Amino acid sequence: MDVLLLATDLQASRDFYAQKIGLEIVQEKEDAVWFKCGGGSRLAVGRSTIGTADTQDQATWRVDDVAAEVAQLRARGVEILDVDLPDMGIRTVDGIADVGHAFAAWFVDPGKNSLSILQFK
């Protein structure tokens, strides 16, 4: 499965996913970059003139240890979001929220795509 995200600044998004997230580039063209993800899946980032207007998560990675991943992302310069949504019962502590069935953390890429990592309980 491939996930496609939009970016108004393709170079900034390319650098973000390659350098800060640590994904391997598997293909690159003038208007898109593809990155290798787990399980044979790929993340594609395509150039867009308008980007995304949706604030919902656009992609989620499943991880074994969300706290370790958050620490690695922060060490690479990724800003982990603080979330406080009392109506939904979601509040992060040191960037991580217990969402019932899993632990989650959120961040945003240069294209303003909301992303998350998820550790199932």
All heavy atoms as an XYZ file, in Angstrom:
924
protein
N       0.844     -1.170      0.000
C       0.000      0.000      0.000
C       0.894      1.239      0.000
O       1.897      1.293      0.692
C      -0.902      0.009      1.231
C      -1.741      1.256      1.321
S      -2.952      1.270      2.636
C      -1.939      1.539      4.053
N       0.514      2.230     -0.762
C       1.193      3.522     -0.779
C       0.260      4.584     -0.215
O      -0.939      4.556     -0.459
C       1.574      3.940     -2.198
C       2.740      3.142     -2.750
O       3.237      2.246     -2.070
O       3.153      3.435     -3.878
N       0.837      5.494      0.539
C       0.111      6.661      1.032
C       0.652      7.849      0.264
O       1.856      7.993      0.102
C       0.351      6.857      2.551
C      -0.233      8.171      3.023
C      -0.230      5.689      3.323
N      -0.230      8.722     -0.229
C       0.179      9.914     -0.957
C      -0.128     11.142     -0.120
O      -1.265     11.366      0.290
C      -0.545     10.023     -2.298
C      -0.317     11.323     -3.074
C       1.156     11.478     -3.456
C      -1.194     11.377     -4.299
N       0.916     11.944      0.138
C       0.756     13.218      0.829
C       1.084     14.337     -0.140
O       1.851     14.148     -1.083
C       1.696     13.296      2.035
C       1.500     12.239      3.105
C       2.533     12.412      4.206
C       0.095     12.291      3.680
N       0.529     15.504      0.113
C       0.760     16.660     -0.739
C       1.724     17.632     -0.079
O       1.732     17.770      1.144
C      -0.567     17.371     -1.022
C      -1.656     16.511     -1.661
C      -2.946     17.308     -1.778
C      -1.211     15.987     -3.008
N       2.521     18.306     -0.909
C       3.496     19.266     -0.391
C       3.615     20.445     -1.345
O       3.787     20.254     -2.545
C       4.859     18.605     -0.231
N       3.529     21.653     -0.805
C       3.752     22.834     -1.639
C       5.244     23.095     -1.820
O       5.653     23.709     -2.791
C       3.069     24.085     -1.036
O       3.517     24.244      0.309
C       1.553     23.935     -1.063
N       6.064     22.614     -0.895
C       7.518     22.713     -0.990
C       8.072     21.291     -0.953
O       8.340     20.736      0.117
C       8.079     23.549      0.161
C       9.580     23.773      0.071
O      10.273     23.007     -0.640
O      10.068     24.700      0.741
N       8.222     20.693     -2.136
C       8.638     19.298     -2.232
C      10.023     19.070     -1.638
O      10.258     18.068     -0.972
C       8.590     18.819     -3.689
C       8.827     17.324     -3.898
C       7.818     16.484     -3.138
C       8.786     16.999     -5.384
N      10.944     19.996     -1.840
C      12.298     19.829     -1.303
C      12.292     19.799      0.225
O      12.961     18.981      0.850
C      13.228     20.939     -1.799
C      14.680     20.770     -1.382
C      15.330     19.511     -1.964
O      15.170     19.211     -3.133
N      16.051     18.774     -1.136
N      11.532     20.686      0.841
C      11.446     20.700      2.307
C      10.841     19.396      2.825
O      11.320     18.832      3.820
C      10.624     21.894      2.787
N       9.817     18.898      2.153
C       9.204     17.633      2.563
C      10.154     16.467      2.331
O      10.260     15.562      3.157
C       7.897     17.407      1.813
O       6.929     18.331      2.253
N      10.875     16.478      1.210
C      11.866     15.439      0.928
C      12.900     15.388      2.045
O      13.205     14.330      2.584
C      12.562     15.724     -0.409
C      13.642     14.741     -0.766
C      14.560     15.330     -1.865
N      15.577     14.416     -2.254
C      16.701     14.166     -1.574
N      16.932     14.772     -0.422
N      17.587     13.310     -2.024
N      13.431     16.529      2.414
C      14.437     16.592      3.468
C      13.864     16.154      4.816
O      14.521     15.458      5.583
C      15.015     18.004      3.580
C      15.810     18.404      2.343
O      16.152     17.526      1.512
O      16.077     19.614      2.198
N      12.640     16.554      5.103
C      11.989     16.188      6.355
C      11.892     14.672      6.492
O      12.298     14.096      7.508
C      10.592     16.821      6.421
C       9.798     16.461      7.642
C       9.993     17.130      8.838
C       8.841     15.467      7.587
C       9.249     16.810      9.969
C       8.093     15.132      8.717
C       8.300     15.810      9.897
N      11.354     13.998      5.472
C      11.166     12.552      5.559
C      12.473     11.779      5.485
O      12.633     10.768      6.159
C      10.180     12.072      4.486
C       8.771     12.465      4.823
C       8.151     13.518      4.172
C       8.076     11.813      5.838
C       6.862     13.903      4.511
C       6.796     12.198      6.182
C       6.197     13.238      5.512
O       4.931     13.619      5.857
N      13.422     12.251      4.705
C      14.703     11.552      4.583
C      15.596     11.803      5.794
O      16.175     10.863      6.349
C      15.414     11.974      3.301
N      15.707     13.049      6.216
C      16.668     13.391      7.263
C      16.085     13.343      8.667
O      16.732     12.854      9.591
C      17.266     14.767      6.983
C      18.070     14.793      5.704
C      18.459     16.200      5.275
O      18.287     17.161      6.015
N      18.977     16.321      4.076
N      14.886     13.866      8.850
C      14.321     13.920     10.204
C      13.555     12.653     10.575
O      13.644     12.191     11.704
C      13.440     15.152     10.367
C      14.255     16.435     10.340
C      13.445     17.624     10.741
C      14.340     18.860     10.793
N      13.619     20.018     11.300
N      12.797     12.106      9.637
C      12.056     10.886      9.921
C      12.938      9.659      9.694
O      12.784      8.650     10.340
C      10.767     10.810      9.074
C       9.899     12.053      9.317
C       9.978      9.536      9.361
C       9.482     12.261     10.758
N      13.893      9.765      8.775
C      14.835      8.677      8.539
C      14.375      7.648      7.524
O      14.846      6.515      7.534
N      13.468      8.042      6.624
C      12.992      7.104      5.606
C      13.928      7.091      4.399
O      14.479      8.116      4.014
C      11.576      7.485      5.149
C      10.485      7.454      6.213
C       9.148      7.873      5.608
C      10.373      6.077      6.846
N      14.067      5.925      3.804
C      14.915      5.743      2.626
C      14.160      6.147      1.364
O      13.023      5.714      1.147
C      15.330      4.276      2.529
C      16.114      3.922      1.302
C      16.343      2.431      1.161
O      16.188      1.696      2.154
O      16.669      1.997      0.040
N      14.784      6.953      0.520
C      14.195      7.326     -0.760
C      14.357      6.152     -1.719
O      15.456      5.644     -1.903
C      14.867      8.593     -1.344
C      14.607      9.785     -0.440
C      14.367      8.859     -2.766
C      15.373     11.036     -0.817
N      13.245      5.727     -2.332
C      13.309      4.624     -3.291
C      13.111      5.086     -4.727
O      13.498      4.397     -5.656
C      12.307      3.493     -2.957
C      12.691      2.811     -1.663
C      10.888      4.005     -2.896
N      12.514      6.252     -4.904
C      12.320      6.807     -6.242
C      12.109      8.305     -6.116
O      11.501      8.776     -5.155
C      11.114      6.165     -6.932
C      10.923      6.582     -8.366
C       9.752      5.855     -9.019
O       9.079      5.035     -8.412
N       9.504      6.162    -10.276
N      12.605      9.025     -7.106
C      12.474     10.479     -7.057
C      12.280     11.005     -8.468
O      13.000     10.626     -9.384
C      13.733     11.063     -6.432
C      13.624     12.495     -6.031
C      14.765     12.925     -5.120
O      15.677     12.137     -4.816
O      14.720     14.090     -4.720
N      11.292     11.851     -8.639
C      11.028     12.523     -9.907
C      10.836     14.002     -9.620
O      10.825     14.414     -8.460
C       9.792     11.940    -10.587
C       9.978     10.504    -11.037
C       8.806     10.020    -11.837
C       9.068      8.600    -12.317
N       7.977      8.106    -13.138
N      10.670     14.786    -10.651
C      10.537     16.233    -10.491
C       9.363     16.624     -9.600
O       9.455     17.576     -8.822
C      10.381     16.891    -11.868
C      10.316     18.390    -11.803
C      10.207     19.012    -13.199
O      10.827     18.497    -14.131
O       9.489     20.022    -13.309
N       8.259     15.883     -9.691
C       7.050     16.253     -8.959
C       6.680     15.321     -7.806
O       5.605     15.469     -7.225
C       5.871     16.349     -9.921
C       5.995     17.541    -10.858
O       6.649     18.531    -10.477
O       5.449     17.480    -11.971
N       7.547     14.355     -7.479
C       7.209     13.427     -6.401
C       8.449     12.689     -5.900
O       9.433     12.539     -6.626
C       6.162     12.418     -6.867
N       8.356     12.243     -4.651
C       9.402     11.432     -4.033
C       8.705     10.277     -3.319
O       7.685     10.475     -2.665
C      10.230     12.244     -3.002
C      11.329     11.398     -2.395
C      10.796     13.509     -3.616
N       9.275      9.062     -3.448
C       8.740      7.888     -2.792
C       9.736      7.403     -1.752
O      10.936      7.330     -2.012
C       8.481      6.764     -3.794
C       7.328      7.020     -4.702
C       6.062      6.545     -4.565
C       7.326      7.798     -5.902
N       5.274      6.991     -5.605
C       6.036      7.761     -6.444
C       8.305      8.538     -6.580
C       5.688      8.418     -7.609
C       7.962      9.201     -7.748
C       6.661      9.137     -8.251
N       9.201      7.032     -0.579
C      10.022      6.565      0.529
C       9.602      5.153      0.925
O       8.417      4.822      0.890
C       9.848      7.476      1.750
C      10.236      8.901      1.502
C       9.312      9.817      1.022
C      11.533      9.324      1.734
C       9.664     11.135      0.788
C      11.898     10.639      1.505
C      10.960     11.542      1.028
N      10.568      4.350      1.336
C      10.310      2.994      1.795
C       9.803      3.028      3.230
O      10.368      3.715      4.080
C      11.604      2.186      1.733
C      11.465      0.756      2.188
C      12.799      0.041      2.079
C      12.688     -1.379      2.567
N      13.985     -2.074      2.462
N       8.727      2.304      3.478
C       8.192      2.140      4.827
C       8.146      0.641      5.128
O       8.496     -0.172      4.283
C       6.798      2.755      4.930
S       6.780      4.551      4.739
N       7.698      0.268      6.282
C       7.655     -1.133      6.669
C       6.615     -1.945      5.925
O       5.666     -1.401      5.360
N       6.814     -3.249      5.911
C       5.834     -4.166      5.335
C       5.618     -4.004      3.849
O       4.541     -4.313      3.348
N       6.597     -3.487      3.133
C       6.461     -3.313      1.696
C       5.658     -2.084      1.293
O       5.400     -1.862      0.118
N       5.244     -1.283      2.255
C       4.483     -0.077      1.933
C       5.431      1.071      1.609
O       6.620      1.028      1.914
C       3.570      0.311      3.095
O       4.332      0.627      4.234
N       4.887      2.080      0.945
C       5.680      3.256      0.593
C       4.876      4.515      0.887
O       3.658      4.513      0.887
C       6.038      3.239     -0.895
C       6.880      2.062     -1.288
C       7.345      2.103     -2.719
N       6.305      2.480     -3.650
C       6.518      2.766     -4.934
N       7.731      2.711     -5.421
N       5.542      3.107     -5.728
N       5.604      5.583      1.138
C       5.027      6.904      1.309
C       5.428      7.726      0.094
O       6.612      7.826     -0.218
C       5.560      7.568      2.577
C       5.217      9.046      2.752
C       3.724      9.232      2.961
C       5.993      9.625      3.913
N       4.462      8.275     -0.595
C       4.725      9.142     -1.733
C       4.373     10.566     -1.341
O       3.340     10.813     -0.723
C       3.884      8.719     -2.940
N       5.247     11.502     -1.672
C       4.979     12.918     -1.431
C       4.992     13.594     -2.789
O       5.993     13.557     -3.507
C       6.024     13.555     -0.493
C       5.709     15.020     -0.266
C       6.075     12.805      0.839
N       3.867     14.193     -3.153
C       3.730     14.833     -4.452
C       3.614     16.337     -4.337
O       3.013     16.852     -3.394
N       4.196     17.016     -5.309
C       4.118     18.480     -5.354
C       2.678     18.905     -5.612
O       1.978     18.344     -6.439
C       5.035     19.016     -6.445
C       4.961     20.542     -6.559
C       5.988     21.094     -7.509
N       7.294     20.939     -6.853
C       8.389     20.531     -7.476
N       8.368     20.243     -8.751
N       9.531     20.413     -6.818
N       2.257     19.940     -4.892
C       0.903     20.467     -5.014
C       0.958     21.989     -4.917
O       1.792     22.536     -4.205
C       0.032     19.919     -3.880
O      -1.209     20.566     -3.819
N       0.063     22.638     -5.608
C       0.019     24.098     -5.518
C      -0.771     24.569     -4.309
O      -0.598     25.689     -3.857
C      -0.613     24.709     -6.784
O      -1.923     24.152     -6.957
C       0.237     24.425     -8.012
N      -1.622     23.699     -3.742
C      -2.443     24.111     -2.598
C      -2.185     23.299     -1.334
O      -2.611     23.692     -0.255
C      -3.945     24.072     -2.936
C      -4.363     22.665     -3.357
C      -4.290     25.086     -4.004
C      -5.847     22.474     -3.502
N      -1.512     22.160     -1.438
C      -1.265     21.332     -0.262
C      -2.538     20.697      0.245
O      -3.485     20.506     -0.498
N      -2.566     20.400      1.532
C      -3.752     19.791      2.127
C      -4.423     20.786      3.067
O      -3.750     21.567      3.723
C      -3.406     18.484      2.871
O      -4.617     17.887      3.310
C      -2.519     18.730      4.071
N      -5.742     20.745      3.122
C      -6.485     21.614      4.027
C      -7.084     20.817      5.183
O      -7.723     21.383      6.050
C      -7.605     22.325      3.259
N      -6.850     19.521      5.199
C      -7.435     18.654      6.204
C      -6.522     18.568      7.423
O      -5.325     18.356      7.297
C      -7.639     17.262      5.617
C      -8.598     16.429      6.428
O      -8.849     16.759      7.602
O      -9.098     15.436      5.886
N      -7.089     18.712      8.625
C      -6.286     18.634      9.841
C      -6.270     17.229     10.427
O      -5.554     16.983     11.386
C      -6.808     19.625     10.910
O      -8.174     19.310     11.196
C      -6.681     21.055     10.419
N      -7.054     16.303      9.872
C      -7.032     14.914     10.315
C      -5.699     14.280      9.958
O      -5.030     14.703      9.008
C      -8.146     14.124      9.634
C      -9.509     14.360     10.214
C      -9.628     13.805     11.596
O      -9.584     14.543     12.558
N      -9.782     12.509     11.727
N      -5.324     13.222     10.677
C      -4.103     12.497     10.347
C      -4.164     11.999      8.910
O      -5.171     11.430      8.479
C      -3.913     11.297     11.276
C      -3.533     11.700     12.682
O      -3.318     12.902     12.915
O      -3.456     10.819     13.546
N      -3.080     12.212      8.196
C      -2.980     11.760      6.819
C      -2.265     10.420      6.722
O      -2.450      9.677      5.773
C      -2.236     12.796      5.973
C      -2.898     14.161      5.961
C      -4.290     14.116      5.361
O      -4.465     13.648      4.248
N      -5.275     14.587      6.100
N      -1.417     10.120      7.706
C      -0.705      8.840      7.755
C      -0.347      8.532      9.198
O      -0.078      9.435      9.989
C       0.555      8.902      6.897
N      -0.331      7.241      9.520
C       0.040      6.765     10.847
C       0.994      5.593     10.688
O       0.746      4.700      9.891
C      -1.207      6.293     11.632
O      -2.090      7.391     11.801
C      -0.837      5.736     12.987
N       2.075      5.624     11.453
C       3.020      4.508     11.465
C       2.800      3.717     12.737
O       2.691      4.285     13.824
C       4.462      5.002     11.440
C       4.909      5.492     10.113
C       5.511      4.756      9.127
C       4.811      6.824      9.607
N       5.788      5.565      8.038
C       5.363      6.832      8.312
C       4.301      8.019     10.124
C       5.438      7.978      7.532
C       4.362      9.160      9.357
C       4.924      9.132      8.067
N       2.763      2.396     12.633
C       2.687      1.516     13.796
C       4.113      1.276     14.285
O       4.989      0.943     13.493
C       2.036      0.194     13.435
C       0.599      0.348     13.040
C       0.019     -0.986     12.672
N      -1.314     -0.795     12.128
C      -2.083     -1.785     11.723
N      -1.644     -3.035     11.788
N      -3.267     -1.537     11.248
N       4.312      1.447     15.579
C       5.643      1.268     16.166
C       5.537      0.349     17.379
O       4.460      0.188     17.958
C       6.272      2.622     16.560
C       6.450      3.517     15.332
C       5.449      3.342     17.618
N       6.672     -0.224     17.760
C       6.707     -1.104     18.929
C       6.869     -0.336     20.231
O       6.429     -0.794     21.281
C       7.858     -2.113     18.797
C       7.628     -3.100     17.667
O       6.457     -3.444     17.395
O       8.621     -3.527     17.049
N       7.515      0.825     20.173
C       7.811      1.602     21.378
C       7.656      3.086     21.059
O       8.587      3.724     20.574
C       9.230      1.290     21.856
C       9.584      1.957     23.173
O       8.872      2.900     23.594
O      10.581      1.537     23.779
N       6.477      3.634     21.320
C       6.203      5.021     20.950
C       7.119      5.994     21.694
O       7.554      6.994     21.118
C       4.708      5.372     21.130
C       4.331      5.528     22.571
C       4.326      6.603     20.338
N       7.453      5.710     22.949
C       8.330      6.620     23.703
C       9.717      6.687     23.066
O      10.298      7.778     22.947
C       8.429      6.176     25.157
N      10.246      5.550     22.655
C      11.558      5.530     22.000
C      11.508      6.265     20.664
O      12.433      7.012     20.310
C      12.036      4.093     21.798
N      10.431      6.083     19.898
C      10.289      6.760     18.614
C      10.172      8.271     18.797
O      10.755      9.047     18.042
C       9.085      6.224     17.839
C       9.210      4.771     17.421
C      10.269      4.520     16.368
O      10.614      5.446     15.602
O      10.759      3.384     16.299
N       9.413      8.696     19.800
C       9.276     10.127     20.092
C      10.649     10.712     20.422
O      11.017     11.786     19.929
C       8.262     10.378     21.231
C       8.409     11.775     21.819
C       6.841     10.158     20.724
N      11.428     10.013     21.237
C      12.768     10.491     21.598
C      13.654     10.603     20.357
O      14.376     11.598     20.195
C      13.404      9.554     22.625
N      13.599      9.615     19.461
C      14.402      9.661     18.236
C      13.967     10.793     17.324
O      14.805     11.496     16.747
C      14.329      8.330     17.499
C      15.073      7.215     18.171
C      14.937      5.903     17.415
O      14.556      5.871     16.247
N      15.242      4.808     18.096
N      12.661     10.973     17.171
C      12.164     12.058     16.316
C      12.584     13.415     16.871
O      13.032     14.282     16.116
C      10.642     11.973     16.181
C      10.117     10.800     15.361
C       8.601     10.679     15.512
C      10.504     10.938     13.899
N      12.440     13.602     18.162
C      12.861     14.866     18.777
C      14.359     15.097     18.585
O      14.781     16.220     18.320
C      12.512     14.882     20.259
C      11.049     15.147     20.518
C      10.749     15.197     21.994
N       9.399     15.678     22.230
C       8.657     15.319     23.262
N       9.143     14.499     24.176
N       7.435     15.800     23.398
N      15.158     14.043     18.711
C      16.608     14.166     18.529
C      16.956     14.597     17.101
O      17.976     15.241     16.883
C      17.298     12.843     18.865
N      16.083     14.262     16.144
C      16.299     14.658     14.741
C      15.672     16.016     14.424
O      15.686     16.452     13.296
C      15.706     13.608     13.812
C      16.418     12.289     13.832
C      15.822     11.374     12.765
N      16.263     10.028     12.933
C      15.459      8.975     13.075
N      14.140      9.133     13.051
N      15.949      7.763     13.222
N      15.069     16.655     15.417
C      14.504     17.981     15.206
C      13.031     18.021     14.854
O      12.515     19.067     14.462
N      12.327     16.908     15.017
C      10.887     16.881     14.743
C      10.143     17.389     15.971
O      10.390     16.929     17.088
C      10.416     15.451     14.387
C       8.899     15.410     14.205
C      11.133     14.944     13.144
N       9.243     18.329     15.762
C       8.432     18.853     16.866
C       7.241     17.936     17.102
O       6.383     17.772     16.232
C       7.930     20.263     16.549
C       7.100     20.842     17.660
C       6.517     22.209     17.338
O       6.929     22.826     16.345
O       5.633     22.647     18.096
N       7.187     17.328     18.275
C       6.066     16.475     18.669
C       5.008     17.386     19.284
O       5.311     18.216     20.144
C       6.512     15.391     19.667
C       7.638     14.533     19.081
C       5.336     14.539     20.108
C       7.281     13.770     17.828
N       3.777     17.249     18.831
C       2.708     18.145     19.262
C       2.195     17.806     20.655
O       2.111     16.639     21.029
C       1.540     18.071     18.280
C       1.842     18.435     16.831
C       0.598     18.250     15.976
C       2.354     19.861     16.735
N       1.835     18.842     21.389
C       1.098     18.689     22.636
C      -0.379     18.757     22.282
O      -0.817     19.681     21.591
C       1.448     19.810     23.621
C       2.837     19.653     24.193
O       3.219     18.511     24.518
O       3.546     20.658     24.312
N      -1.138     17.779     22.727
C      -2.554     17.698     22.393
C      -3.357     17.691     23.683
O      -3.043     16.949     24.617
C      -2.851     16.418     21.570
C      -4.334     16.272     21.303
C      -2.061     16.423     20.272
N      -4.385     18.515     23.750
C      -5.273     18.550     24.897
C      -6.697     18.709     24.375
O      -7.140     19.814     24.052
C      -4.896     19.695     25.840
C      -5.655     19.631     27.160
O      -6.408     18.649     27.387
O      -5.501     20.558     27.967
N      -7.394     17.587     24.257
C      -8.766     17.567     23.756
C      -9.666     16.932     24.817
O     -10.004     15.746     24.734
C      -8.839     16.773     22.444
C      -7.942     17.257     21.306
C      -7.919     16.255     20.175
C      -8.411     18.625     20.828
N     -10.060     17.709     25.843
C     -10.830     17.139     26.951
C     -12.149     16.504     26.517
O     -12.576     15.510     27.102
C     -11.054     18.319     27.891
C     -10.607     19.532     27.182
C      -9.797     19.123     25.999
N     -12.784     17.045     25.484
C     -14.055     16.476     25.013
C     -13.874     15.063     24.463
O     -14.803     14.264     24.480
C     -14.685     17.356     23.937
C     -15.141     18.698     24.482
O     -15.227     18.845     25.714
O     -15.403     19.599     23.670
N     -12.667     14.772     23.971
C     -12.382     13.450     23.414
C     -11.596     12.578     24.395
O     -11.325     11.419     24.110
C     -11.605     13.592     22.106
C     -12.370     14.330     21.032
S     -11.395     14.544     19.534
C     -11.317     12.867     18.944
N     -11.229     13.152     25.541
C     -10.460     12.410     26.524
C      -9.030     12.145     26.092
O      -8.426     11.158     26.500
N      -8.486     13.032     25.262
C      -7.122     12.860     24.764
C      -6.254     14.006     25.263
O      -6.570     15.177     25.059
C      -7.087     12.807     23.219
C      -7.885     11.613     22.722
C      -5.651     12.759     22.717
C      -8.033     11.566     21.216
N      -5.164     13.633     25.941
C      -4.207     14.630     26.429
C      -2.822     13.996     26.421
O      -2.635     12.892     26.933
C      -4.554     15.065     27.845
C      -3.620     16.128     28.380
C      -4.098     16.620     29.743
N      -3.227     17.672     30.204
C      -2.199     17.482     31.020
N      -1.918     16.274     31.456
N      -1.464     18.503     31.390
N      -1.873     14.681     25.809
C      -0.522     14.141     25.778
C       0.231     14.506     27.059
O       0.024     15.566     27.634
C       0.275     14.672     24.569
O       0.270     16.102     24.588
C      -0.290     14.171     23.261
N       1.102     13.591     27.459
C       2.051     13.813     28.549
C       3.410     13.514     27.944
O       3.638     12.396     27.465
C       1.756     12.892     29.750
C       2.827     13.067     30.817
C       0.368     13.165     30.303
N       4.271     14.523     27.907
C       5.573     14.420     27.241
C       5.414     13.959     25.788
O       6.197     13.164     25.279
C       6.515     13.495     28.008
C       7.962     13.665     27.555
O       8.337     14.768     27.101
O       8.719     12.678     27.631
N       4.334     14.439     25.147
C       4.124     14.169     23.731
C       3.373     12.896     23.410
O       3.117     12.603     22.244
N       2.993     12.121     24.418
C       2.352     10.826     24.182
C       0.989     10.796     24.870
O       0.857     11.204     26.022
C       3.228      9.678     24.705
C       4.578      9.692     23.979
C       2.529      8.326     24.535
C       5.606      8.769     24.585
N      -0.022     10.299     24.151
C      -1.375     10.187     24.698
C      -1.788      8.722     24.771
O      -1.457      7.930     23.892
C      -2.366     10.942     23.820
N      -2.515      8.388     25.826
C      -3.154      7.079     25.935
C      -4.533      7.251     25.300
O      -5.381      7.973     25.826
C      -3.262      6.676     27.404
C      -3.849      5.285     27.588
O      -4.562      4.796     26.690
O      -3.591      4.693     28.645
N      -4.749      6.607     24.146
C      -6.028      6.752     23.440
C      -6.911      5.522     23.620
O      -7.820      5.279     22.830
C      -5.800      7.072     21.936
C      -5.135      8.419     21.771
C      -4.997      5.978     21.245
N      -6.646      4.774     24.685
C      -7.457      3.600     25.001
C      -6.833      2.318     24.492
O      -6.284      1.539     25.245
N      -6.908      2.102     23.221
C      -6.378      0.870     22.619
C      -4.891      0.969     22.271
O      -4.262     -0.012     21.904
C      -7.167      0.526     21.354
C      -6.972      1.499     20.239
N      -7.508      2.773     20.257
C      -6.267      1.400     19.097
C      -7.153      3.403     19.160
N      -6.400      2.599     18.429
N      -4.339      2.189     22.399
C      -2.954      2.412     21.973
C      -2.397      3.678     22.617
O      -3.128      4.467     23.213
C      -2.900      2.544     20.448
N      -1.082      3.842     22.460
C      -0.403      5.090     22.815
C      -0.086      5.787     21.499
O       0.332      5.144     20.528
C       0.882      4.818     23.599
C       0.630      4.130     24.904
C       0.893      2.782     25.052
C       0.122      4.835     25.985
C       0.649      2.134     26.249
C      -0.121      4.197     27.195
C       0.136      2.838     27.326
N      -0.257      7.117     21.448
C      -0.097      7.848     20.193
C       0.679      9.136     20.400
O       0.679      9.707     21.491
C      -1.471      8.177     19.598
N       1.333      9.573     19.333
C       2.016     10.868     19.304
C       1.811     11.460     17.920
O       1.702     10.723     16.929
C       3.497     10.702     19.613
N       1.778     12.798     17.858
C       1.481     13.480     16.603
C       2.554     14.505     16.249
O       3.163     15.112     17.121
C       0.135     14.211     16.711
C      -1.015     13.284     16.865
C      -1.763     12.734     15.873
C      -1.573     12.801     18.094
N      -2.734     11.932     16.394
C      -2.646     11.948     17.764
C      -1.258     12.987     19.434
C      -3.418     11.302     18.725
C      -2.020     12.327     20.397
C      -3.083     11.510     20.031
N       2.729     14.717     14.943
C       3.624     15.750     14.424
C       3.112     16.173     13.057
O       2.216     15.550     12.490
C       5.086     15.270     14.380
C       5.312     13.988     13.617
C       5.769     14.011     12.308
C       5.093     12.757     14.226
C       5.993     12.827     11.609
C       5.316     11.577     13.540
C       5.776     11.609     12.224
N       3.666     17.273     12.538
C       3.222     17.838     11.265
C       4.433     17.989     10.351
O       5.502     18.397     10.798
C       2.540     19.213     11.495
C       2.136     19.866     10.184
C       1.327     19.054     12.404
N       4.255     17.651      9.068
C       5.356     17.784      8.112
C       5.362     19.181      7.495
O       4.454     19.982      7.757
C       5.317     16.675      7.063
C       4.250     16.868      5.990
O       3.483     17.853      6.012
O       4.179     16.006      5.099
N       6.367     19.521      6.685
C       6.426     20.859      6.081
C       5.227     21.198      5.188
O       4.920     22.364      4.989
C       7.719     20.826      5.258
C       8.574     19.832      5.955
C       7.612     18.781      6.431
N       4.535     20.179      4.662
C       3.337     20.403      3.849
C       2.076     20.555      4.672
O       0.980     20.571      4.141
N       2.231     20.620      5.997
C       1.122     20.765      6.953
C       0.242     19.514      7.020
O      -0.938     19.583      7.373
C       0.299     22.021      6.671
C       1.109     23.290      6.850
C       0.239     24.505      6.731
C       0.920     25.811      6.986
N       2.240     26.053      6.636
N       0.814     18.361      6.672
C       0.118     17.087      6.817
C       0.262     16.615      8.255
O       1.373     16.534      8.777
C       0.724     16.032      5.879
C       0.474     16.357      4.429
O      -0.655     16.335      3.969
N       1.533     16.667      3.708
N      -0.853     16.298      8.893
C      -0.838     15.765     10.250
C      -0.480     14.286     10.192
O      -1.066     13.518      9.424
C      -2.214     15.951     10.892
O      -2.213     15.403     12.186
N       0.501     13.896     11.000
C       1.008     12.527     11.010
C       1.039     12.006     12.434
O       1.101     12.793     13.384
C       2.413     12.499     10.417
C       2.554     13.181      9.063
C       4.005     13.466      8.751
C       1.916     12.337      7.981
N       1.034     10.694     12.595
C       1.093     10.138     13.936
C       1.860      8.829     13.946
O       2.057      8.193     12.916
C      -0.312      9.930     14.499
O      -1.034      8.997     13.729
N       2.278      8.466     15.156
C       2.828      7.140     15.401
C       1.954      6.501     16.471
O       1.414      7.191     17.340
C       4.313      7.179     15.801
C       4.566      8.112     17.001
C       5.183      7.573     14.625
C       6.004      8.097     17.491
N       1.804      5.186     16.384
C       0.834      4.485     17.228
C       1.437      3.183     17.725
O       1.964      2.396     16.923
C      -0.407      4.204     16.384
C      -1.677      3.768     17.063
C      -2.237      4.906     17.902
C      -2.701      3.358     16.021
N       1.373      2.979     19.036
C       1.804      1.717     19.648
C       0.573      1.048     20.233
O      -0.004      1.520     21.216
C       2.835      1.986     20.759
C       3.226      0.738     21.529
C       4.064      1.060     22.754
O       4.693      2.105     22.841
N       4.048      0.161     23.726
N       0.152     -0.064     19.616
C      -0.996     -0.790     20.148
C      -0.648     -1.439     21.476
O       0.483     -1.866     21.686
C      -1.476     -1.855     19.157
C      -2.177     -1.266     17.959
C      -1.535     -1.203     16.747
C      -3.461     -0.765     18.073
C      -2.177     -0.654     15.644
C      -4.122     -0.205     16.994
C      -3.468     -0.159     15.761
N      -1.620     -1.487     22.370
C      -1.409     -2.092     23.699
C      -1.455     -3.599     23.581
O      -2.062     -4.171     22.736
C      -2.468     -1.598     24.675
C      -2.340     -0.125     24.977
C      -3.390      0.275     25.982
C      -3.278      1.748     26.324
N      -4.327      2.187     27.245
